[in-house]
Structures are given as C-alpha cells and as structure tokens.
Amino acid sequence: MEHYDHLYDVSENANVRFLGFVSEGTRHDFGIVFTNKFYGKPLVICMQTGQSTLLSSEDAINPGYLKKIFRLSSESQAEALASFFQEYLPSLSLEENQY
C-alpha cells in the first residue's frame, strides 16, 4: 500500500439547496452546498453534468468563467446563469476573507 499524508477529516452538518430553472429553452439544475469550509464559498454542483465549483455572488459576475466551468454552449446562457447565481449565492465580506 502506498504511503499518504492525511490532511483532514471533518464532518459537518451542511445546508443544501436544490434549484432548477429554465432560460431560453435550456434547463438548469443545481445543488448548492452551504458549508463553513472553503472560506464561506458554497459548493455549486451542476446536477446534469456533475461539474462543480466554489462560488460566491462576486464570482458569479463573470459569465465567461461560468460558461467554461459549467460547459455552457452560449454566452447568453452564461449571462442568465450569472444573474441567477448573483441572486442565490451569498456575498463575501472582506472580513470573512482575512486569515
């Protein structure tokens, strides 16, 4: 058996929200895991592709990033998703980002 260094093993009761919507005839289904890990950024999972990323509402301002990470086919889909996430994801204050 190969040696490995154990980094962490943490259990947490997390809130999970499942959201679905349709924009321009395209259906989107997401699971959003709200946790105390990852400096307050929720884990956002596309239920259709399995793609996931850590996002805050500030991160969602960039439609190009969303298009890439969620493998969207058009800029308009990415813009709709950016608008959606800015409404449903928390904003991170500067105090939360300090170490």
PyMOL commands that set and color helices and strands:
alter all, ss='L'
color gray80, all
select helices_A, chain A and resi 38-40+59-61+63-69+75-88+94-97
alter helices_A, ss='H'
color red, helices_A
select strands_A, chain A and resi 15-23+26-34+43-46+52-54
alter strands_A, ss='S'
color yellow, strands_A
deselect
rebuild
show_as cartoon
